[in-house]
Amino acid sequence: MFYKTKDGRYVAYWPKGYRGKKSTLQSRNSLIGNFTEDWVCNLVNALIDDDELFVVKQARIPSLGITSSSPADVVIATEDKKILKASEVKVIFEVKMSIVWNWQYDEDSGEITEIGDFRTHQGKPSFTRSDSILKAIGKCIDIRVSNLNSSKIPLIVLGNAPLSNGFCKKADYLKSAGIIQGFWSLNPFPLNHGNTRKTTPKGGFHRFDNTDEFKSHLDNLFNHDLNFFSGMEDINQLGKYIEIANEEDSYEDKGLKFLNLLKRS
């Protein structure tokens, strides 16, 4: 968990300006991954009002290609079991949390002291890491295009740091395209001094400042019958689909008809 500096200090990250010998930084190892996933499970469990919903960690959903080699970090499901059908899954969370502040461990006293936020050390935590973001995007896209069973499942990437500036437009595009429903940070104050981004223009990224905010967005996922759709069609064919769908009576029936026509194309 800690690296030993040349002057004998134990630190979670190499401080900026450190010139001594050092090994590879690892801000999210298996211990941290396990802890943060447990933390998310406990938080989501406390906010769910429905007794018929369960929070499952390290779930497998074979029909979506989610197996034991790369399980879903945390899901909300209608069944309390590790192996789930796509129809039993209500939300999938990909957890990308890591150590944000730098910490120093005192070997004699056993105390851990904070020595600076992420601006003061060399490692990049959570959403500030491009490799972590790209990995999350890749996994979500893989789930989304696995088959039609994934079309109704919201995908959320949970972190605990601001989103890197270079990914803000991409987060908004991914949300607008329906691939990922949001990059959500559960850390209201990641910096000791100064402000961080609250949200992006189209809501692809959002920082939650309290549990009520988080619960409101969580509830909103269940209040809408979401459907992912995508395709590459000739514009004339799309016009025909719209014309056919428009023959239905209600907006809901029109939408379902249009989606079914797209799925068969």
Secondary structure by P-SEA (a helix, b strand, c coil): cccccccccccccccccccccccccccccaaaaaaaaaaaaaaaaaacccccbbbbccccccccccccccccccccccccccccccccccbbbbccccccbbbbbbccccbbbbcccccccccccccccaaaaaaaaaaaaaaaacccccccbbbbbbbccccccccaaaaaaaaaacccccccccccccccccccccccccccbbbbccaaaaaaaaaaaaacbbbbbbbbbcaaaaaaaaaaaaccccaaaaaaaaaaaaaac
